[in-house]
Structures are given as structure tokens and as C-alpha cells.
């Protein structure tokens, strides 16, 4: 049985999103190549950041409402049935190359996240600097 999708999932970006948010944000090159939008749950964010963004000291976290996103018809699928916190967003048919939308309405929060030089994204102080902002639901 698949793991339930949390109310909030997160997209990591290396540049700030436009302000105000457009209806649809541009897709990352990786998402375009892989055919889906890479997202993480709250507990996976420090792990994903450490694995894929180790050279960055500043990241932007986009909180995505899975509830709002699903109202538009896209499909969320866990990588490895949810063993990790990696979740992918597809279009309504749930196939690669069809995309759900991230942007105004689906992105419900943005947070600048910094780490000190020499500290990892999974360092307790780095995680604690978010002051509980990462959460799966209210």
C-alpha cells in the first residue's frame, strides 16, 4: 500500500522564485529531463539538500500544498513506495513528460535557507535554523 501524501511537500531551488509568483513557475532542467517534478517531504529536505546541493550555502524552499495541487488533477508518486521522503509530481495521467503545476496557489510558502561554511544541510543547527517551518501538515 502506498504511503499517504502529506499536506505539504517541498521543492528545493537555488534561485529565488519571482515575486509575485506566476501561475506556473519555470521547470528545472532536471525535472524536464526526468519527466516529473522532484519534491521531498519535510524530513527528507536536509538529506536531499546534502546529496544534491552540497556546494550551495543558500537555498530556497518552496512549500507546496498537495491538497491544492491535487485539485488540479496531477498525481503524486512516491519514489520506492515512500521508503524515503522523495515524492514526484506528474500530470493527471501520472506518466513521465506530463507535469503538474507549481506556482501561484500551489506554492503556499517560500523560505530562504542558509548554512554556515563547513556545516552540512543535515547539520542540526542548519535544520534548527528553519524554526519548525518544515512540516508535513498544520
Backbone as CSV, one residue per row, in Angstrom:
resi,resn,N_x,N_y,N_z,CA_x,CA_y,CA_z,C_x,C_y,C_z
1,UNK,0.842,-1.192,0.000,0.000,0.000,0.000,0.880,1.245,0.000
2,UNK,0.521,2.200,-0.812,1.304,3.428,-0.898,1.138,4.277,0.353
3,UNK,2.198,4.945,0.687,2.217,5.881,1.799,1.347,7.088,1.438
4,UNK,0.576,7.620,2.390,-0.236,8.813,2.094,0.656,10.015,1.763
5,UNK,0.154,10.874,0.930,0.871,12.098,0.572,0.601,13.133,1.659
6,UNK,1.658,13.749,2.228,1.430,14.776,3.247,0.764,16.013,2.649
7,UNK,0.193,16.831,3.517,-0.443,18.071,3.063,0.555,19.005,2.388
8,UNK,1.802,18.981,2.876,2.844,19.836,2.313,4.014,18.996,1.831
9,UNK,4.497,19.314,0.650,5.737,18.767,0.122,6.579,19.960,-0.323
10,UNK,7.848,19.730,-0.600,8.764,20.849,-0.797,9.610,20.693,-2.052
11,UNK,9.837,21.831,-2.686,10.728,21.921,-3.843,11.935,22.738,-3.414
12,UNK,13.124,22.256,-3.730,14.353,22.990,-3.443,14.762,23.738,-4.707
13,UNK,15.081,25.016,-4.545,15.536,25.839,-5.672,16.820,26.554,-5.272
14,UNK,17.657,26.843,-6.248,18.909,27.543,-5.968,18.791,29.042,-6.219
15,UNK,17.699,29.458,-6.822,17.438,30.880,-7.042,16.056,31.207,-6.481
16,UNK,15.848,32.443,-6.071,14.538,32.788,-5.524,13.464,32.749,-6.606
17,UNK,12.261,32.346,-6.239,11.174,32.393,-7.213,10.772,33.845,-7.452
18,UNK,10.156,34.134,-8.591,9.696,35.501,-8.846,8.689,35.945,-7.783
19,UNK,8.689,37.245,-7.513,7.728,37.802,-6.568,7.028,38.965,-7.263
20,UNK,5.729,38.863,-7.496,4.818,37.804,-7.068,5.005,36.532,-7.902
21,UNK,4.546,35.431,-7.324,4.627,34.148,-8.017,3.748,34.152,-9.263
22,UNK,4.250,33.632,-10.363,3.401,33.484,-11.546,2.490,32.267,-11.385
23,UNK,1.531,32.134,-12.267,0.637,30.976,-12.246,1.439,29.677,-12.334
24,UNK,2.445,29.649,-13.188,3.304,28.470,-13.340,4.762,28.893,-13.294
25,UNK,5.525,28.277,-12.404,6.958,28.527,-12.341,7.657,27.762,-13.459
26,UNK,8.775,28.290,-13.948,9.541,27.531,-14.936,10.042,26.226,-14.310
27,UNK,10.134,25.201,-15.117,10.597,23.911,-14.622,12.117,23.861,-14.634
28,UNK,12.670,23.143,-13.677,14.118,22.968,-13.657,14.532,22.052,-14.806
29,UNK,15.780,22.166,-15.182,16.309,21.318,-16.249,16.204,19.841,-15.860
30,UNK,16.508,19.526,-14.605,16.427,18.142,-14.132,15.001,17.606,-14.234
31,UNK,14.027,18.407,-13.811,12.630,17.973,-13.885,12.214,17.726,-15.335
32,UNK,12.614,18.624,-16.215,12.292,18.449,-17.638,12.906,17.166,-18.182
33,UNK,14.170,16.929,-17.841,14.863,15.732,-18.328,14.237,14.450,-17.779
34,UNK,13.871,14.461,-16.493,13.350,13.250,-15.853,11.868,13.020,-16.118
35,UNK,11.150,14.073,-16.539,9.747,13.912,-16.894,8.786,14.030,-15.738
36,UNK,9.234,14.557,-14.611,8.380,14.794,-13.449,9.044,15.841,-12.572
37,UNK,8.299,16.378,-11.612,8.834,17.386,-10.697,9.303,16.687,-9.429
38,UNK,10.572,16.893,-9.093,11.170,16.303,-7.900,10.754,17.103,-6.670
39,UNK,10.195,16.434,-5.684,9.789,17.058,-4.429,10.245,16.174,-3.269
40,UNK,10.172,16.716,-2.064,10.526,15.962,-0.859,9.536,16.278,0.242
41,UNK,9.391,15.342,1.178,8.615,15.673,2.367,9.525,16.423,3.337
42,UNK,8.985,16.867,4.449,9.720,17.726,5.380,10.989,17.066,5.912
43,UNK,10.921,15.799,6.283,12.096,15.150,6.867,13.168,14.836,5.825
44,UNK,12.792,14.757,4.573,13.745,14.429,3.507,14.545,15.643,3.042
45,UNK,14.047,16.841,3.266,14.695,18.053,2.738,16.179,18.153,3.103
46,UNK,16.583,18.004,4.372,18.017,18.106,4.673,18.853,17.041,3.961
47,UNK,18.291,15.858,3.781,19.001,14.772,3.100,19.156,15.106,1.619
48,UNK,18.068,15.517,0.991,18.105,15.881,-0.429,19.063,17.044,-0.659
49,UNK,18.998,18.053,0.205,19.892,19.207,0.072,21.354,18.776,0.195
50,UNK,21.647,17.887,1.131,23.022,17.413,1.319,23.522,16.610,0.123
51,UNK,22.643,15.803,-0.455,23.039,14.953,-1.581,23.205,15.721,-2.887
52,UNK,22.293,16.656,-3.147,22.244,17.282,-4.462,22.674,18.751,-4.496
53,UNK,22.811,19.382,-3.327,23.178,20.804,-3.290,24.309,21.069,-2.287
54,UNK,25.318,20.192,-2.208,26.345,20.352,-1.175,27.221,21.584,-1.350
55,UNK,27.347,22.102,-2.560,28.220,23.254,-2.785,27.520,24.591,-2.539
56,UNK,26.219,24.565,-2.346,25.463,25.805,-2.120,25.406,26.123,-0.629
57,UNK,25.449,27.401,-0.305,25.262,27.821,1.088,23.922,28.524,1.278
58,UNK,23.210,28.745,0.192,21.880,29.348,0.240,20.954,28.575,-0.692
59,UNK,19.793,28.203,-0.176,18.762,27.537,-0.971,17.420,28.202,-0.697
60,UNK,16.476,27.970,-1.575,15.109,28.447,-1.393,14.203,27.228,-1.335
61,UNK,13.388,27.175,-0.313,12.458,26.065,-0.131,11.061,26.546,-0.475
62,UNK,10.408,25.845,-1.356,9.039,26.181,-1.749,8.103,25.155,-1.128
63,UNK,7.214,25.617,-0.278,6.217,24.733,0.332,5.045,24.611,-0.636
64,UNK,4.745,23.394,-1.014,3.691,23.107,-1.984,2.529,22.436,-1.265
65,UNK,1.337,22.955,-1.448,0.141,22.319,-0.893,-0.264,21.179,-1.817
66,UNK,-0.099,19.959,-1.342,-0.511,18.814,-2.162,-2.027,18.789,-2.308
67,UNK,-2.724,19.332,-1.324,-4.192,19.383,-1.374,-4.637,20.259,-2.545
68,UNK,-4.077,21.461,-2.638,-4.427,22.374,-3.730,-3.961,21.800,-5.067
69,UNK,-2.745,21.285,-5.103,-2.216,20.742,-6.357,-3.087,19.604,-6.881
70,UNK,-3.547,18.717,-6.003,-4.368,17.578,-6.445,-5.725,18.017,-6.974
71,UNK,-6.213,19.169,-6.531,-7.489,19.677,-7.051,-7.404,19.947,-8.552
72,UNK,-6.186,20.191,-9.047,-5.981,20.452,-10.473,-5.784,19.163,-11.265
73,UNK,-5.734,18.034,-10.578,-5.664,16.751,-11.267,-4.328,16.042,-11.338
74,UNK,-3.197,16.644,-10.940,-1.947,15.912,-11.053,-1.862,14.746,-10.067
75,UNK,-0.864,13.922,-10.288,-0.668,12.713,-9.498,0.672,12.791,-8.777
76,UNK,0.660,12.505,-7.484,1.888,12.386,-6.706,2.245,10.911,-6.610
77,UNK,3.525,10.613,-6.816,4.002,9.234,-6.679,5.268,9.231,-5.835
78,UNK,5.285,8.380,-4.828,6.474,8.224,-4.004,7.535,7.453,-4.776
79,UNK,8.772,7.854,-4.604,9.884,7.038,-5.047,9.937,5.857,-4.086
80,UNK,10.128,4.684,-4.538,10.248,3.452,-3.738,9.131,3.276,-2.704
81,UNK,7.897,3.492,-3.125,6.699,3.337,-2.286,6.775,4.123,-0.974
82,UNK,7.565,5.168,-0.946,7.611,6.023,0.228,8.616,5.609,1.273
83,UNK,9.536,4.704,0.932,10.579,4.320,1.887,11.422,5.538,2.255
84,UNK,11.666,6.396,1.280,12.345,7.661,1.542,11.279,8.752,1.495
85,UNK,11.682,9.970,1.660,10.735,11.075,1.598,10.698,11.749,0.248
86,UNK,11.152,11.046,-0.795,11.166,11.617,-2.146,9.843,11.323,-2.836
87,UNK,9.217,12.376,-3.320,7.930,12.231,-3.991,7.974,13.008,-5.300
88,UNK,7.330,12.471,-6.314,7.357,13.083,-7.644,5.961,13.541,-8.033
89,UNK,5.908,14.648,-8.763,4.644,15.205,-9.231,4.566,15.055,-10.745
90,UNK,3.511,14.388,-11.180,3.247,14.152,-12.599,1.960,14.870,-12.981
91,UNK,1.673,14.899,-14.267,0.392,15.409,-14.741,-0.725,14.443,-14.396
92,UNK,-1.920,14.743,-14.842,-3.122,13.986,-14.473,-3.051,12.503,-14.835
93,UNK,-2.324,12.154,-15.879,-2.246,10.747,-16.279,-1.161,9.972,-15.544
94,UNK,-0.350,10.670,-14.757,0.680,10.013,-13.968,1.809,9.406,-14.778
95,UNK,2.092,9.978,-15.942,3.156,9.447,-16.789,4.260,10.488,-16.968
96,UNK,5.466,9.993,-17.224,6.595,10.889,-17.447,6.325,11.800,-18.634
97,UNK,6.750,13.045,-18.494,6.591,14.012,-19.569,5.328,14.848,-19.467
98,UNK,4.424,14.468,-18.561,3.245,15.295,-18.268,3.447,15.833,-16.862
99,UNK,3.315,17.130,-16.714,3.707,17.761,-15.467,2.532,18.393,-14.742
100,UNK,2.577,18.320,-13.412,1.700,19.129,-12.592,2.245,20.550,-12.584
101,UNK,1.577,21.418,-11.887,1.949,22.833,-11.896,2.407,23.267,-10.518
102,UNK,3.507,24.002,-10.488,3.934,24.703,-9.287,3.859,26.186,-9.594
103,UNK,3.266,26.941,-8.697,3.157,28.379,-8.896,2.110,28.955,-7.976
104,UNK,1.540,30.079,-8.372,0.537,30.770,-7.571,-0.587,29.805,-7.199
105,UNK,-0.862,29.704,-5.917,-1.921,28.825,-5.430,-1.402,27.491,-4.935
106,UNK,-0.507,26.858,-5.687,0.035,25.573,-5.232,1.230,25.781,-4.306
107,UNK,2.020,26.819,-4.557,3.123,27.170,-3.657,2.551,28.100,-2.593
108,UNK,2.565,27.630,-1.357,1.920,28.380,-0.273,2.923,28.994,0.700
109,UNK,4.210,28.836,0.416,5.229,29.446,1.252,6.595,29.307,0.612
110,UNK,7.457,30.288,0.880,8.832,30.262,0.385,9.733,30.647,1.546
111,UNK,10.833,29.930,1.683,11.750,30.211,2.785,13.189,30.196,2.282
112,UNK,13.918,31.248,2.585,15.349,31.294,2.331,16.019,30.438,3.402
113,UNK,16.927,29.562,3.001,17.605,28.676,3.955,19.102,28.788,3.724
114,UNK,19.830,29.127,4.772,21.277,29.294,4.676,21.973,28.313,5.604
115,UNK,23.186,27.971,5.224,24.020,27.154,6.102,25.380,27.816,6.217
116,UNK,26.026,27.575,7.327,27.367,28.112,7.541,28.377,27.308,6.741
117,UNK,29.415,27.983,6.288,30.504,27.298,5.590,31.054,26.220,6.526
118,UNK,31.264,25.045,6.010,31.774,23.943,6.824,30.696,23.119,7.500
119,UNK,29.468,23.580,7.467,28.333,22.829,8.029,27.526,22.251,6.878
120,UNK,26.945,21.083,7.093,26.120,20.460,6.066,24.665,20.867,6.204
121,UNK,23.896,20.595,5.155,22.455,20.869,5.203,21.769,19.979,6.230
122,UNK,22.385,18.845,6.546,21.800,17.939,7.533,22.340,18.171,8.944
123,UNK,23.136,19.230,9.120,23.628,19.604,10.445,22.461,20.084,11.304
124,UNK,22.443,19.674,12.561,21.321,20.020,13.450,21.075,21.528,13.510
125,UNK,22.124,22.326,13.615,21.936,23.789,13.687,21.354,24.348,12.388
126,UNK,21.780,23.785,11.267,21.248,24.229,9.975,19.759,23.914,9.894
127,UNK,19.384,22.709,10.307,17.968,22.319,10.307,17.185,23.170,11.297
128,UNK,17.743,23.351,12.492,17.053,24.140,13.523,16.848,25.593,13.105
129,UNK,17.678,26.093,12.176,17.539,27.486,11.735,16.203,27.726,11.027
130,UNK,15.530,26.660,10.627,14.219,26.804,9.982,13.097,26.978,11.004
131,UNK,13.415,26.819,12.287,12.460,27.060,13.374,11.122,26.364,13.156
132,UNK,11.175,25.096,12.756,9.943,24.325,12.600,9.148,24.627,11.341
133,UNK,9.722,25.400,10.421,8.989,25.756,9.198,8.680,24.538,8.338
134,UNK,9.594,23.571,8.314,9.346,22.342,7.556,8.362,21.478,8.328
135,UNK,7.240,21.191,7.726,6.228,20.353,8.370,5.407,19.679,7.285
136,UNK,4.862,18.525,7.618,4.051,17.785,6.654,2.594,18.227,6.655
137,UNK,2.149,18.832,7.750,0.762,19.316,7.840,0.688,20.374,8.931
138,UNK,-0.474,21.022,9.029,-0.664,22.063,10.058,-0.740,21.472,11.429
